[in-house]
Amino acid sequence: MRTLFFGTPAFALPSLDALTKVSEVVGVVCQPDKPVGRGLTTSKPPVKVRAEELGLTVVQPTKLRTGEFAAWVKAQNADLALVVAYGRILPRDVLDATRLGFVNVHASLLPKYRGAAPITWAVVNGETETGVTLMLLDEGMDTGDMLDVARTEIGPDETAGELSDRLSRLGGQMALTRLGAFARGELTRVPQDGTRATVAPMLEKRDGLVDWAAPARRVHDKVRGMSPWPGAYTTLGGKTVKLHATRWTTLAREPRSPPGTVVLADKSHVLVACDGGDVLELLRVQLEGKKPVTAAEWVSGRGVREGDVLGAT
């Protein structure tokens, strides 16, 4: 089986490795190198680095709709293409340029969480189950027919980063075990029910802002869902405070303090009032311009005290 691989970030690496075990990979397509960091040093995408290690041909088109790229894909005479977090919508002439089409590994249980950030939004929304869907690409945003699914539970304290690592490996396992079955015509195409679809839009830095007027459980879900990027944050005294780790608890204090109020700050706990009387325990924070510290270190450094209000304008 001759195949092409489309992918860009580290999430795609297990699937690329799997594809090399079940087919002849005749080309790898990823997004162009980009400047990163303060020095704007040009950096290769993780998929490119891995493909070069494997001795595979790499192409990084800047334009997909000129017809030239579709002609290149067609010239590779591939049976199918596997797409994993490539990051761009492919036009029809490209999708038609392989014998069996383009198969996508998508990190949600479709039709839920179509879009760029399905893992983050599943955690933020407090989902207890997610998975990987093997699907055929069409010109829509994750709207193609489904071929197979693999399910997994989401831990109550699992971060989006931790879940991403697991789903990355699960996607690689699906590529390893199910692509051959697809090529042999053994997988049934199942159309998605568009009435059940939800959207997982691309993340922006402002998405990490915490709303203390939400229940503590929802705030906890947001903190772990926004980890590692863009990161959950609040403010104190006009400065940003990043929230790296929290714990949800049902403890309540009477009379109930306004949401965002620090109701306890000692060497053991920093507890913040949320909606409904529940509180959120802050475990690890990072003050603007500082390194991350434990909540106890924050208290010892006199950075926070009981009665402070987080998120106040």
N, C-alpha and C positions, 0 to 999 in steps of 0.2 A: 504494500500500500504506500503510495507516494503522498506526502502531506506537506502542508505549509502550517506555520505557527504564527499567530498574531498575539502579541502581549507586550507589556511594558514594565510593570512593577515587580517587586519580589514575590507578591502573591501568586504570580503566574509560573514561578520556577518549578514547583513539583509537577505541574502539568506538562511543561516542556520536557522535563526529564522523562516523564512517562511516555510521551509521544515518541521519543527516540527509541524506546524499547519495543514499540509495537508497529513502527513504520519507518520508512525512509524519509527523513525530514529534508526536503529539497530547498527550503528557504525559511528564514525567520524575519518577521516584520515587526518593528517596534517604532515608537515615536522618536523624534530626533533628540540628540544630546541637548542638555539644557544647562545654563549657568546656575550654580547653587552657592549658597553661603554668602557671607559678607564680601568675599573676594571675587564672587561671581565666576568661580572656577568651573569650566565645562566638565560635566559629569555624564557618563554613559548610563543609560537605563539598566537596571539589574538583568533584564532579559538579554540585552545585547552582550553584557559581560559573560553571562553563562553560555550564550550561543557561540561566542568566540572561543571559550574554553573547550566547547564540544567540536570545534572546527566547522561550524555551520555557516552558510552564507547569510549575511544580515543586510536588510535594506531598511531605510528610514525615510519614507516618502513624506514630503511636506504638503503635497496636494494629492487628493484621492479622486477628484472628479474631472480630470483632464482627458481621461481615456488611456493615457500612457501607462498608468499603474495597472489598470484592468488588463491591458495587453501583456504586461509583465507577468501578472498572475496566471493568465491563460497559457503563456509560454512555458510555465513550469510543469504543465501537464499533470497537475495534482489530482488525486482522487477526492480529497477533501481538505479543508482548512480547519484547524482548531483555534478558537479565539478565547483568550482569557485575560480580561482586564486590559484590553488594548487601549481603550480610552477615546475612540473616535467611531462615529457611525459610518458604516461602509455603504457605498452607493450600489445600486442594482447591478451595474455592469461588472463590478468586482464580485458580488455575491454569486453571479452566474458563471464565473470563470473557472470553477472546478467541477468535476464530474458529479459529486454527491452533495455539494453545497458547503456551507460554513456552519460548524457546530460550535456552540458557545457554552462555556462553563460559567454559570451565573450564581452568585453567592446569596441566594434566597430561595424560598419555596414559592416560585411563581404561581399565580400572577401577583403575589404580594411583593412589594419593594422592588419595583422596576426602577432602574436608574443607576446613578453613579456611586451611591453610598449605601447599599443595602445593609451592610453589616452594622454600621454606626446607627442607622435609624431603627433597626430591629432591637438593638440594645436600649437605645434611648426610650423607645416606646414600651419597654418592659416585656418584650416577647420572651416566652420560655422555651420556644422551639424555633429552629431555623434549619438550614441545610443548603445543599447545592442542587441546582437544576441543570441538567444537560438538555440543551435546546437547539433548534435550528434558527439561525439568524434570518431576519427579513429586514426591510428598510425602517421599521419602527424601533422604538426604544424598548428592547427586551420583550417584544410582542409575538415572537415566533412560536411555532409548535414545540411542545415539550416532548422529550424522548425518554427521560428517566429522572428520578430524584433520589437523593440520599439525605436522610434526616438526622438531626442531632439536637440534643438539649442545650440550652444556654444556662450556664451557672448563674446563681443569683448575685454573685460578686464578680463575674467574669467581665473583663474589659473588652472593648471592641478590638483592641490589638491582639489580645489573647485568643479571642474567637476567630479573628482573621487568620491567625497561624493554623488553627485547627481546620478551618474551612479550606484553606490553601492545600493542605495535605489531603483532605477529603476529595477536593476537585481533582488532584493528581491521581488518586485511586480510581475515580470514575473514568478518567481518560484512559488509564491503564487497562481497566476491565470491560469498558462498555463501547469504546470506539470500534473495536473489531466487530462486535455484534451489530452496531449500526451499519457498518460497511456491508455486512452480509444480509442486511434487510430484516434483521430479527427484532428491531425495536419499533414499537408502534408510535406514530405521531399523534399527539393529543393536543388539540387546539386549546389555547388558554381561554378562560372565562373572563372577558374584559370587565364584566360588571363587578368582579371581586378584586380588581387591580388596585394597588396602592403605589405611591411614588416615593422614591428615595433620592431626593435632589442632591446635587453637588454641594459639598460643605463650604461654608464661609466662616471666617474667624468669629464673626458675631454670633454664630449658632451656639458657641460655648457659654454665652452669658447665662448665669443661673437665675431663676425666678424663685425667690424664697417663699412666695405666696402659693407655690405648688406643694402637694404633700411630700413628706420626707422621702418616701419610697421613689417618687418620680424624680426628685433632685438627685438621689443616689444613682438612679438609672442614667441620668444625664451625665453625671461625672464619669461613670465607667464607660458610657457610650462615646463620649468625646475624647477618650484616651486611646491612642496617643495624640491625635490631632482632630480638631484645632485646640483641644484642651478646654475643660470647664473653668470658668473664672467668675469672680465677684469683685467687689470693691470694698475698701475700708479706708476711711480718711482721704478719699479722693485718689487712692492708689489701687492698682490691680493686684488681686490675690488669686493665683492659680490654685485650683483644687485637684490634687493628684490622686488622693484616695480618701474614701469616706466609708461610714458604716451606718446603715439605717437601723433605727431602734424605735420601739413603741413607747419609750419613756415619755412622760408628760409632766409639766410643772403647772401648778395652780397658784395664782391666776395665770392664765395663758399669756405669754409675751407676744408682741407683734412679730410676724415672720421676719427672719433675718437677724433677730436679736440673739446675741451670745448669752445663753442662760447659765452656762457653767464654763469656767476656764481655770483649770488647775493643772497640776503636774501629771494627772492621769487622763483627763478628758477635756475636749473642747466641744461643747454641744450647742447647736444652733436651732432656734425655733423655726418650724415650718407650718404650713397650713394644717389645720385639723388637730393641733395639739401635739403631734409627733415631733421628734427632734432628730437632727442629723449630726452624727459624730464626725468631726474632721480628724483624719489620721495623718495626712501629709499635705503640706501646703507650700507655696512658693511666693514670696513677696516680690513685688516689682523690683527688678535689678539684683535680686538675691538668689542664692541656691535653694533647692528644696530642703525643707526641714520637717521634723515631726511636729505634731501639734504641741507636744510637751515642750519642745525646744522653742516654739513660737511663744508660748506662755512665759517661759523662763527668760526669754529675751525682751519681755514686756511689749511684745508686738500686738497682743490682744488681751482684753480683760472682759470680765463679766459686765454686761450692759451695753457693750459695743453693738452697733447695728451694721451688718454686712449688706451691701447693695444699696445703701442709702445715697440719694443724690444731693 
